[in-house]
Amino acid sequence: MGSIGVMNTRRVFRIPLLLSVLAVAWQPIHGVAQQQRDGRHDFDWEIGTWKTHLKRRLRPLTGSNEWVEYEGTSVVRKIWNGRANLVELEVEGPAGRIEGLSLRLYNPASRQWSLNFANSSGGTLFVPTIGEFEQGRGEFYNQETLDGRAILVRFVISDVTPDSAHFEQSFSDDGGRTWETNWIAEDTRIKPPSDQAP
């Protein structure tokens, strides 16, 4: 649900930024008024309670392929009329219990979201992943350290339907040329009893 932790935007987003500048410069010539996308309701589909199946790689970027699995729930609450939301994750399995919290905040100036994750064992927020949705797929990035080495973090939300979604986190230690997945969550909506449905 949450990610571990802002990416060097100067290098990673240089080409998209150049394309955006060219697109803006091109518009007056052709009289095309392109409207900027408002993403403040990108997470509205997720409000509610979900059954979560989580897989976590135990030792990322070590060559190990040992995974542990958890089952539990995620509860997502809307804040500020959709411009923010709060996720509470509680899962457990043979490797123990994870209690996580993700505060997602929408920046209307950049039209991007920051995903701010914390777990109960640490009690502090990690560096946020920053990104946005395009055509129903969300991609969020940051830069962190793992065992003293700088890495990139990518968090992807995909396969979104009204009743299911896929969450995947990956690390890269080669500047984004290759990615290793270390966190996979499959969520399925828990529907309220028919007598409580809106």
C-alpha positions as CSV (number, residue, x, y, z in Angstrom):
1,M,0.0,0.0,0.0
2,G,2.7,2.5,0.8
3,S,6.1,2.7,-0.5
4,I,9.3,3.2,1.3
5,G,10.2,6.5,0.4
6,V,12.2,12.3,-3.8
7,M,13.9,11.1,-6.9
8,N,16.4,13.3,-8.6
9,T,13.8,15.0,-10.8
10,R,16.4,17.1,-12.6
11,R,17.8,14.0,-14.3
12,V,14.8,11.6,-14.5
13,F,12.2,14.1,-15.7
14,R,14.4,16.2,-18.0
15,I,12.9,14.8,-21.2
16,P,9.2,15.0,-20.2
17,L,9.9,18.6,-19.0
18,L,11.4,19.5,-22.3
19,L,8.4,18.0,-24.1
20,S,6.0,19.9,-21.9
21,V,7.8,23.2,-22.7
22,L,7.7,22.4,-26.4
23,A,4.0,21.5,-26.2
24,V,3.2,24.8,-24.5
25,A,5.3,26.8,-27.1
26,W,3.5,24.9,-29.9
27,Q,-0.1,25.6,-28.8
28,P,-0.3,29.3,-29.6
29,I,0.9,28.6,-33.2
30,H,-1.9,26.2,-33.9
31,G,-4.6,27.7,-31.6
32,V,-4.9,24.5,-29.6
33,A,-5.9,25.0,-26.0
34,Q,-4.8,22.0,-24.0
35,Q,-6.3,21.7,-20.6
36,Q,-4.1,20.5,-17.8
37,R,-5.3,17.3,-16.1
38,D,-6.7,17.7,-12.6
39,G,-5.8,14.6,-10.6
40,R,-7.2,15.5,-7.3
41,H,-9.8,12.6,-7.4
42,D,-7.4,9.9,-8.7
43,F,-7.8,7.9,-5.5
44,D,-11.6,8.2,-5.1
45,W,-12.0,4.6,-6.4
46,E,-10.1,3.3,-3.4
47,I,-12.1,4.7,-0.6
48,G,-13.4,1.8,1.5
49,T,-12.2,-1.4,3.1
50,W,-10.1,-4.0,1.2
51,K,-8.8,-7.5,1.7
52,T,-5.0,-7.4,1.2
53,H,-2.7,-10.2,0.1
54,L,0.9,-9.0,0.4
55,K,4.2,-10.6,-0.7
56,R,7.5,-9.1,0.5
57,R,11.0,-9.9,-0.6
58,L,13.1,-10.4,2.5
59,R,16.5,-9.2,1.3
60,P,16.1,-6.8,-1.7
61,L,19.0,-6.3,-4.1
62,T,21.1,-9.2,-2.7
63,G,20.3,-11.8,-5.3
64,S,17.9,-13.5,-2.9
65,N,14.5,-14.7,-4.1
66,E,13.1,-15.4,-0.6
67,W,9.6,-14.0,-0.1
68,V,7.2,-14.0,2.8
69,E,3.4,-13.6,2.5
70,Y,0.8,-11.8,4.6
71,E,-3.0,-11.5,4.7
72,G,-5.1,-8.7,6.2
73,T,-6.9,-5.5,5.4
74,S,-6.5,-2.0,4.1
75,V,-8.8,0.8,5.0
76,V,-8.8,4.0,2.9
77,R,-10.4,7.2,4.1
78,K,-11.0,10.3,2.1
79,I,-9.6,13.6,3.5
80,W,-10.1,17.2,2.1
81,N,-12.8,16.1,-0.3
82,G,-10.4,13.7,-2.1
83,R,-7.3,15.9,-2.2
84,A,-5.8,13.6,0.4
85,N,-6.5,10.2,1.8
86,L,-5.3,8.0,4.6
87,V,-4.5,4.3,4.3
88,E,-4.3,2.0,7.3
89,L,-2.7,-1.4,6.4
90,E,-2.8,-4.3,8.9
91,V,-1.5,-7.7,7.7
92,E,0.1,-10.7,9.3
93,G,1.7,-14.0,8.3
94,P,4.5,-16.5,9.4
95,A,7.1,-13.7,9.3
96,G,5.1,-11.5,11.7
97,R,2.8,-8.5,11.5
98,I,2.9,-5.3,9.6
99,E,1.0,-2.2,10.6
100,G,1.4,0.5,8.0
101,L,0.0,3.9,7.3
102,S,0.1,6.0,4.1
103,L,-0.8,9.6,3.9
104,R,-1.3,10.6,0.3
105,L,-1.4,14.3,-0.5
106,Y,-2.3,16.0,-3.8
107,N,-0.3,19.1,-4.9
108,P,-2.6,21.1,-7.2
109,A,0.3,23.2,-8.6
110,S,2.3,20.3,-9.8
111,R,-0.7,18.0,-10.3
112,Q,1.2,15.2,-8.5
113,W,0.7,13.1,-5.5
114,S,3.1,12.4,-2.7
115,L,2.7,9.0,-0.9
116,N,4.0,9.3,2.7
117,F,4.5,5.9,4.3
118,A,5.2,4.9,7.9
119,N,5.1,1.6,9.8
120,S,4.4,1.2,13.5
121,S,7.8,-0.4,14.2
122,G,9.6,2.8,13.1
123,G,7.0,5.5,13.9
124,T,8.3,8.0,11.4
125,L,7.4,8.8,7.8
126,F,9.7,7.6,5.0
127,V,10.8,9.9,2.2
128,P,7.7,10.3,0.0
129,T,7.3,8.8,-3.4
130,I,6.1,11.4,-5.9
131,G,4.1,10.9,-9.1
132,E,0.8,10.8,-10.9
133,F,-1.8,8.7,-12.7
134,E,-2.0,8.4,-16.4
135,Q,-4.7,6.3,-18.0
136,G,-5.5,4.5,-14.8
137,R,-2.0,3.6,-13.9
138,G,-0.1,5.4,-11.1
139,E,3.7,5.7,-11.0
140,F,5.6,7.2,-8.1
141,Y,9.3,7.6,-7.5
142,N,11.9,8.6,-5.0
143,Q,15.6,8.2,-4.0
144,E,16.7,6.4,-0.8
145,T,19.5,4.5,0.7
146,L,19.6,0.7,1.3
147,D,22.5,-0.7,3.3
148,G,24.3,2.7,2.8
149,R,23.9,2.6,-1.0
150,A,21.8,5.1,-3.0
151,I,18.9,3.4,-4.7
152,L,15.8,4.5,-6.7
153,V,12.3,3.4,-5.6
154,R,9.4,3.0,-7.9
155,F,5.8,2.3,-6.6
156,V,3.2,1.4,-9.2
157,I,-0.6,1.1,-8.9
158,S,-2.2,-0.8,-11.8
159,D,-5.0,-3.1,-12.9
160,V,-7.5,-0.8,-11.1
161,T,-11.1,-1.9,-11.2
162,P,-14.0,-0.8,-8.8
163,D,-13.3,-4.0,-6.7
164,S,-9.6,-4.8,-7.2
165,A,-6.1,-3.3,-7.6
166,H,-2.5,-4.3,-7.9
167,F,0.3,-2.5,-6.0
168,E,4.0,-3.1,-6.7
169,Q,7.2,-1.6,-5.3
170,S,10.6,-2.1,-7.0
171,F,14.2,-1.0,-6.2
172,S,17.0,-0.1,-8.7
173,D,20.7,0.3,-7.8
174,D,21.8,1.1,-11.4
175,G,20.1,4.4,-12.0
176,G,16.8,2.9,-13.2
177,R,18.2,0.7,-15.9
178,T,16.9,-2.4,-14.2
179,W,14.3,-2.9,-11.4
180,E,13.8,-5.6,-8.8
181,T,10.3,-6.0,-7.4
182,N,10.2,-6.4,-3.6
183,W,6.6,-5.7,-2.5
184,I,3.4,-6.9,-4.2
185,A,-0.1,-6.4,-2.9
186,E,-3.3,-7.6,-4.4
187,D,-6.4,-5.8,-2.9
188,T,-10.0,-7.0,-3.3
189,R,-12.8,-4.8,-2.0
190,I,-14.8,-6.0,1.0
191,K,-18.3,-5.0,0.2
192,P,-20.6,-3.9,3.1
193,P,-23.6,-6.1,3.9
194,S,-26.6,-5.3,1.6
195,D,-28.5,-3.6,4.4
196,Q,-25.6,-1.2,5.0
197,A,-24.7,-0.4,1.4
198,P,-25.2,3.2,0.3
